[in-house]
């Protein structure tokens, strides 16, 4: 069941959208606290975002830009603003579709289905507890901050996140980074882990990786 996040400050419209989506078989999650909306959406990890433009604390355009920088999508802007310049601005910021309210129910559901089909199979952000990781770009997110990891750093962290709270052996990490666990100097893996911890320190996350002597490494509990 696809999860859809609704960002709409009009309570009547929000309830109507919730009803439409739930009756169509979707899991609907409404944002009602309009502070740090992008962070809330990242935590929900939705399959699609329905986003209004006129919001009380932050423009939907700014939220759209923030979500796209985090690799979150697809985004369907649903707004009463019907000017062409608004639609073009939203699309240029990365919105995947733009509809004006009031919107026909069947048209809305058809657009949603089309976007979900287009994005099907593309992995989203992976929850690491105190951070999120984009497995496609190896971009790490913590709150409003983000870091782009190197390929080796990203592969190591992704393996630790996916196997949390289990221990990942040194041979497994070597296989992921170099394609083999044969003839790899153990110091090479240690160097990469040291670099990763140094990178994580920029977001105060350096203590997330725990060394298990003689066995390997694991990510500390969430």
N, C-alpha and C positions, 0 to 999 in steps of 0.2 A: 504493500500500500504506500503510495507516494505521499510524502509530507509536504504541505504547503504552508509557508509562513505568510500571515496577513499583516501588513503595516497600514493601518487605516484608523484615523483618530475619530471619525464619526461613528459613534456606537451603533446607530441603527444600520448603517451600511456594513459595518464590521460583522454584526450578527447575521445580516442577510447573506454576506459572502460565506460565513461559516456554515450556514444552513445549506447553501447551494453546493459547496464543496463536499460536505459530509454526505449529502444525499447522492452525490456522484461517486462516492466510494473513496474519497481522499481523506487523509488525516489532516485536519486544519488546526494550526496553532496561531493564535492572534497575539500580536504585540500590543500591550496596553500601557506599558511604561515607556515613555518616549525619550528616555535618557540612555545613551550608549546603545542605540538601536542595532548598529552593525555588530557589536559584540554579542548582543542577545541572539541575533540571527545566526552568527557563527556557532554559538553554543547549541542552538536547535538543530544545526546541520540539515536544513530543509532540502528537498529536491527541487523546489521552485519558490520564488518570492513574489508575492503580489504587493506592489509598492505604490502608495499614494505620494503625491508631490507636496501638497500643502499640509505640513505637519507642524505641531506646536513649537518644537525646540530646534529642529534641524530640517533643512530642505531635503526632500526626497532625492533631488539631484545629487546632493553631497553624499547621501547614504548610498546611492547607486554607485557612485565613484569609489567609495570606500569598500563596498562589497566586492566590486570587480577587482580591486587591488588585492583582495584576499582570495581571489579565485572562486568566489561564491556565485552561483548562478544555476539556472537561468533566472532572469529578472523580467517580470512583466509589469510595466508601469500602468496603473489604473487610476486615472485622474479626471477631474472635471475640466482641466485646462486643455482646451481644444485648438490652441494656436499651433500652426505648423512649426514655428520657431521652437516651441517647447518640445514638440515631438522630436524634431531633429536634434535638439540639445540632449535629450534623454538617450537617444540612440547613439549619438557620438560619445556619450559617457560610458557606453557599454550595455545599456538596456537591450534585451533581446526582442522585446515587442512593446507596443504602446497602444492602449485602448482608452477611449474617453467614456466617462460616466454621464448619463446612465447607459449601461451596456447590456445588450441582449444576453440572456443566460446561456443560450446555446453557442453564441459566438465566443463568449468568454471561455467556456469549457473546451471548445474546439481549439482555441489558441493555446490553452494550457496543455492539452493533450499533444499538440504539435511540438511544443517546446520540450516537454518531457521525453517525447520520442527522439527528438534531436540530441538531447543530452544523455540518453540512455547508455549505460556502460562506461561513462566517464566518471572515474572516482573523484569524490569530493575531499574535503578536509578530513583528516584523521585526528581524533581527539587523543591528546597525550596527557590529559589531566589538567595541568596548569598552562598548557599551550596546545596549539593545533599545528598540524603539518600538512602541507600540500604535497602529495606523493608524486605529482607530475613535475613540479618546478623545484621541489625541496625548499619551499619558502616556509619559514617558521613564524607563527603569529602568537603574540602574547598581548592581550588587551588591544591597545591601539598601535602597538609596535610590531615591526616585522623584520626578519633577517633572511637573506638569501644564502643558503648553505652551499658549500662546494658539493660536487657529485659524490665524493667519498663520504663526506660528513653526512649528507642526506641519506645515503644508502644505509649507513650504520644506524642513524637515529630512527629511520623508518623500520628497520628490523627490530630495534628495541621496543618501539611503540607497538608494533603489530604483535609482539610476543609477550608484552607486559601481562602479568608480573613474572613470567618465566625467565630463566637465565638463557642467554644466547651465547653459545660457545665461541671460542676464538676461531675455530675452524669454519664455523658457519659464517661468521663475519668476513673472514678472508675470502670465502667462496663468493659472497655477495659483492665484495669490493673489487676483487681481482679475477673472479671467474674460476679460481682454483684455491685449494688449501694446501697445495704441494709447493715446496721450495720457497715459501714465503717467510721471510725473516720476521719473527714475532715482534721485533722492534718496529717494523713498518706499521703494523696494526696499532701498536702503542702510540706511535707518532700521530696517526690519524685521530685516535681517541683524544689525545692531548689537544690537538687542534680543535676538535669538536667542543671539548669542554671550554676552551678559551673563547670560542665563538658564542657558546651558550652564556658565558659570563656577562656578555653585553646586555642580556635580559635577566640577569640574576638567576639563571637556570643551571649553573655549572654543577650543582650538587644532585641533579636529577639522575645522573648515571652512576651506578654503584658497581664497583669491582668486586667480584666473587673469586677470591684467590683459588687458583687451580682449576676453575670451571669456566669463567667467562665474565659477561657483564649483563646487567639488567637495569630497567628503568624503575626508579623508586615508585612505591604505591601512590595511587591517585588520592 
